[in-house]
Amino acid sequence: DLQNLGARKVCLMTDKNLSQLPPVNAVLDSLARYGINFQMYDNVRVEPTDQSFLDAIEFAKKGEFDAYVAVGGGSVIDTCKAANLYAASPASDFLDYVNAPIGKGKPVTVPLKPLIAVPTTAGTGSETTGVAIFDFKELKVKTGIASRAIKPTLGIIDPLHTLSMPERIVANSGFDVLCHALESYTALPYNMRSPCPSNPINRPAYQGSNPISDVWALHALRIVAKYLKRAVRDPEDCEARANMHLASAFAGIGFGNAGVHLCHGMSYPISGLVKTYKPKDYNVDHSLVPHGLSVVLTSPAVFAFTAQVHPERHLEAAEILGADIRTARIKDAGFILADTLRKFLFDLNVDDGLAAIGYSKADIPALVKGTLPQERVTKLSPRSQTEEDLSALFEASMKLY
């Protein structure tokens, strides 16, 4: 593919852990076989920060690359998108393209170099989206860059690359897919979103739920319902792993177009304010709440809250995830979906709520404060929320079972 693009100098991005694993070796073999000139950057941080983005951007600017390859999970692919963007726009200040209200949220008008994304987790769907997320250390909150211009040119979906994922990474990545599908399917409809700028370049990457994203979201949800538990329980189950890898891309096409809402908006401070939590199976030297875990822990509370708008969609999601809705009342849709999600998480040994990962009621004001700037996603919730609503949702998520 790089040869076909006429690439002369390629930047290969990955992280320290993956640089020792089969997916990166497969890419290195291929580059060597076709005589592609490349430089490798393996310093990507898992759950990137503004500083780790800036380090990668510096490398990209110095290298003057004409193509990029990202081999890894969302952290690697997102870092590579940012490096490509700022190397193509060297005079820009870092906050120029970062989402408002934290950054200036300027539209991207410079041409970017081709980027080939090779995902190694079945989770973020980053290979299909125009979004790059990072921890903004100064504010202790996650934010990102969102523009169709930073979407990878090509995503290579090879389920063999996910076989090196340990059990908890499979589970947490899968929860991200689950929430991408649920949130984009229940997001505020595209024709109710405001503002609606007349010039397409000023429209957000996240458009609200629409007939096209619905197709992808529902399809991904059905695959998650059928295969996620199998993929977690049996690392040798290639059919389940392959299907989850596809579901990740399908859900990415859905939410990359429609957007996500409260689970993601609330997850950013949950990750950003982490104290001492270190998840099992993650080979990292810093405490972190894996993105998929930070998203899914609030999902029962969130969907119980949003279900009064479009309850039929919430009920449909519950049925796909295994609930018997034959005698269900439409007004109970939120509780039914919340219970279904709780059972799903309990079956997969998920930590018992925010309290189990180190948070207490005393942290709620800080968690709410960290959610407020996430308007890019919170405004896509079908039901608007006050600070009191957010406090109640965090409180309800302290304990799940």
Solvent accessible surface area in square Angstrom, and as a share of the most:
residue,aa,sasa,rsa
1,D,95,0.49
2,L,15,0.07
3,Q,106,0.47
4,N,133,0.68
5,L,80,0.40
6,G,41,0.39
7,A,12,0.09
8,R,183,0.67
9,K,66,0.28
10,V,0,0.00
11,C,0,0.00
12,L,0,0.00
13,M,0,0.00
14,T,0,0.00
15,D,12,0.06
16,K,121,0.51
17,N,65,0.33
18,L,19,0.09
19,S,13,0.08
20,Q,140,0.62
21,L,53,0.27
22,P,87,0.54
23,P,1,0.01
24,V,0,0.00
25,N,68,0.35
26,A,49,0.38
27,V,18,0.10
28,L,48,0.24
29,D,87,0.45
30,S,44,0.28
31,L,7,0.04
32,A,77,0.60
33,R,167,0.61
34,Y,115,0.44
35,G,66,0.63
36,I,21,0.11
37,N,90,0.46
38,F,63,0.26
39,Q,76,0.34
40,M,67,0.30
41,Y,21,0.08
42,D,37,0.19
43,N,86,0.44
44,V,10,0.06
45,R,65,0.24
46,V,42,0.24
47,E,21,0.09
48,P,6,0.04
49,T,7,0.04
50,D,22,0.12
51,Q,103,0.46
52,S,13,0.09
53,F,0,0.00
54,L,69,0.34
55,D,65,0.33
56,A,0,0.00
57,I,7,0.03
58,E,87,0.39
59,F,51,0.21
60,A,0,0.00
61,K,73,0.31
62,K,154,0.65
63,G,6,0.06
64,E,142,0.64
65,F,9,0.04
66,D,43,0.22
67,A,1,0.01
68,Y,3,0.01
69,V,5,0.03
70,A,0,0.00
71,V,0,0.00
72,G,0,0.00
73,G,12,0.11
74,G,8,0.08
75,S,22,0.14
76,V,1,0.00
77,I,1,0.00
78,D,13,0.07
79,T,1,0.01
80,C,0,0.00
81,K,1,0.00
82,A,0,0.00
83,A,0,0.00
84,N,4,0.02
85,L,0,0.00
86,Y,4,0.02
87,A,27,0.21
88,A,31,0.24
89,S,10,0.07
90,P,88,0.55
91,A,107,0.83
92,S,27,0.17
93,D,81,0.42
94,F,27,0.11
95,L,57,0.28
96,D,13,0.07
97,Y,18,0.07
98,V,0,0.00
99,N,18,0.09
100,A,57,0.44
101,P,80,0.50
102,I,28,0.14
103,G,11,0.11
104,K,127,0.54
105,G,38,0.37
106,K,100,0.42
107,P,58,0.37
108,V,13,0.07
109,T,105,0.61
110,V,43,0.25
111,P,118,0.74
112,L,41,0.20
113,K,91,0.39
114,P,38,0.24
115,L,3,0.02
116,I,6,0.03
117,A,0,0.00
118,V,6,0.03
119,P,5,0.03
120,T,5,0.03
121,T,28,0.16
122,A,4,0.03
123,G,1,0.01
124,T,38,0.22
125,G,1,0.01
126,S,6,0.04
127,E,10,0.04
128,T,30,0.18
129,T,3,0.02
130,G,1,0.01
131,V,8,0.05
132,A,0,0.00
133,I,29,0.15
134,F,0,0.00
135,D,12,0.06
136,F,21,0.09
137,K,110,0.47
138,E,144,0.65
139,L,96,0.48
140,K,117,0.50
141,V,3,0.02
142,K,3,0.01
143,T,5,0.03
144,G,0,0.00
145,I,1,0.00
146,A,29,0.22
147,S,20,0.13
148,R,110,0.40
149,A,47,0.36
150,I,2,0.01
151,K,84,0.36
152,P,15,0.10
153,T,87,0.50
154,L,66,0.33
155,G,30,0.29
156,I,65,0.33
157,I,56,0.29
158,D,43,0.22
159,P,44,0.28
160,L,121,0.60
161,H,21,0.10
162,T,0,0.00
163,L,66,0.33
164,S,45,0.29
165,M,15,0.07
166,P,54,0.34
167,E,67,0.30
168,R,30,0.11
169,I,29,0.15
170,V,4,0.02
171,A,0,0.00
172,N,6,0.03
173,S,14,0.09
174,G,0,0.00
175,F,0,0.00
176,D,3,0.02
177,V,0,0.00
178,L,0,0.00
179,C,0,0.00
180,H,5,0.02
181,A,1,0.01
182,L,1,0.00
183,E,0,0.00
184,S,1,0.00
185,Y,14,0.05
186,T,0,0.00
187,A,1,0.01
188,L,29,0.14
189,P,27,0.17
190,Y,104,0.39
191,N,111,0.57
192,M,118,0.53
193,R,25,0.09
194,S,84,0.54
195,P,108,0.68
196,C,88,0.53
197,P,34,0.21
198,S,104,0.67
199,N,76,0.39
200,P,76,0.48
201,I,82,0.42
202,N,81,0.42
203,R,92,0.34
204,P,53,0.34
205,A,10,0.07
206,Y,8,0.03
207,Q,41,0.18
208,G,0,0.00
209,S,7,0.04
210,N,19,0.10
211,P,93,0.59
212,I,113,0.58
213,S,1,0.01
214,D,19,0.10
215,V,100,0.57
216,W,75,0.26
217,A,1,0.00
218,L,26,0.13
219,H,84,0.38
220,A,0,0.00
221,L,1,0.01
222,R,122,0.45
223,I,17,0.09
224,V,0,0.00
225,A,34,0.26
226,K,132,0.56
227,Y,16,0.06
228,L,1,0.00
229,K,50,0.21
230,R,93,0.34
231,A,1,0.00
232,V,5,0.03
233,R,146,0.53
234,D,63,0.32
235,P,74,0.47
236,E,138,0.62
237,D,25,0.13
238,C,71,0.42
239,E,94,0.42
240,A,0,0.00
241,R,4,0.01
242,A,28,0.22
243,N,34,0.17
244,M,3,0.01
245,H,1,0.00
246,L,76,0.38
247,A,0,0.00
248,S,2,0.01
249,A,7,0.05
250,F,36,0.15
251,A,0,0.00
252,G,0,0.00
253,I,65,0.33
254,G,0,0.00
255,F,13,0.06
256,G,6,0.06
257,N,56,0.29
258,A,0,0.00
259,G,0,0.00
260,V,1,0.01
261,H,0,0.00
262,L,0,0.00
263,C,0,0.00
264,H,5,0.02
265,G,0,0.00
266,M,0,0.00
267,S,0,0.00
268,Y,5,0.02
269,P,0,0.00
270,I,0,0.00
271,S,7,0.05
272,G,15,0.15
273,L,38,0.19
274,V,36,0.20
275,K,102,0.43
276,T,118,0.69
277,Y,41,0.15
278,K,120,0.51
279,P,12,0.07
280,K,136,0.58
281,D,51,0.26
282,Y,39,0.15
283,N,115,0.59
284,V,32,0.18
285,D,131,0.68
286,H,35,0.16
287,S,31,0.20
288,L,6,0.03
289,V,1,0.01
290,P,3,0.02
291,H,35,0.15
292,G,5,0.05
293,L,4,0.02
294,S,0,0.00
295,V,0,0.00
296,V,0,0.00
297,L,0,0.00
298,T,0,0.00
299,S,0,0.00
300,P,1,0.01
301,A,12,0.09
302,V,0,0.00
303,F,0,0.00
304,A,36,0.28
305,F,23,0.10
306,T,0,0.00
307,A,5,0.04
308,Q,126,0.56
309,V,46,0.26
310,H,53,0.23
311,P,31,0.19
312,E,93,0.42
313,R,60,0.22
314,H,1,0.00
315,L,17,0.08
316,E,56,0.25
317,A,0,0.00
318,A,0,0.00
319,E,90,0.41
320,I,33,0.17
321,L,16,0.08
322,G,65,0.62
323,A,21,0.16
324,D,96,0.50
325,I,39,0.20
326,R,209,0.76
327,T,130,0.76
328,A,33,0.26
329,R,145,0.53
330,I,91,0.46
331,K,144,0.61
332,D,33,0.17
333,A,0,0.00
334,G,4,0.04
335,F,133,0.55
336,I,38,0.19
337,L,0,0.00
338,A,3,0.02
339,D,84,0.43
340,T,17,0.10
341,L,0,0.00
342,R,75,0.27
343,K,133,0.56
344,F,10,0.04
345,L,0,0.00
346,F,127,0.53
347,D,45,0.23
348,L,3,0.02
349,N,118,0.60
350,V,7,0.04
351,D,45,0.23
352,D,40,0.21
353,G,0,0.00
354,L,0,0.00
355,A,56,0.43
356,A,51,0.40
357,I,6,0.03
358,G,43,0.41
359,Y,8,0.03
360,S,56,0.36
361,K,133,0.56
362,A,88,0.68
363,D,25,0.13
364,I,13,0.07
365,P,94,0.59
366,A,46,0.35
367,L,0,0.00
368,V,7,0.04
369,K,149,0.63
370,G,9,0.09
371,T,0,0.00
372,L,76,0.38
373,P,34,0.22
374,Q,6,0.03
375,E,74,0.33
376,R,49,0.18
377,V,0,0.00
378,T,10,0.06
379,K,134,0.57
380,L,6,0.03
381,S,5,0.03
382,P,13,0.08
383,R,69,0.25
384,S,101,0.65
385,Q,42,0.19
386,T,76,0.44
387,E,95,0.43
388,E,129,0.58
389,D,38,0.20
390,L,5,0.02
391,S,39,0.25
392,A,60,0.46
393,L,11,0.05
394,F,0,0.00
395,E,80,0.36
396,A,61,0.48
397,S,1,0.00
398,M,18,0.08
399,K,133,0.56
400,L,10,0.05
401,Y,92,0.35
